[in-house]
Amino acid sequence: MSHNQYALLASVERPSLPQFYVNPDKGLQTCKKMPRDEWSGGVASSAGTMVPRIAHVALWTTDLDETTRFWERVFGITAGPVYKSRNRPGFESRFVPFAEGPSFEIMTGPWVTVEDDVERVGYAHLAISVGSEEEVNRLVSLMVQEHALVSGPRWTGDGFDEAVIRDPGGALIEITT
């Protein structure tokens, strides 16, 4: 992984947030301000035009600890430290870095509520590639035991083995090859 492929774990544009990134040689690092060419968000190309990339995806939950444990247990990744906002009392979050691509932010606050389980305009699910049919099946077995399997596993018409599970807060996660 080159220096411009480090995964930024907090937005550089929001100085109120702590800023972390993953250095492949040193692990999780804290920084005051990381040079723009060292984070996985939008970067300038050689022509000076923006090349947008997803920096992170965020999820609201009513239970930060339970949801964090779920992501760590199911996907074998370690979340960063808890961030507690001084500007927005009650807001807490943790970033979950993946080996490649954007990181995942789990957020909570006392105002967060569980809504009806209906499909509505907005993001539908987060898809995570686990690399093989065997891993999809292993996670399906685990989610059946935890009563968290929504559908699948199944082979899609476009050639993916996938299943859909729910995290403890009810968010849909598609696990796929």
Secondary structure, DSSP 8 states (H G I E B T S, - for coil): --GGG-EESS-TT-TTS--EEEETTTEEEE-S---GGGSSS-EE-TTS-EE----EEEEE-S-HHHHHHHHHHHH-------EE-SSSTT-EEEEE--SSS-EEEEEE-TT-----S---SS---EEEE-SSHHHHHHHHHHHHHTT-EEEEEEE-TTS-EEEEEE-TT--EEEEE-
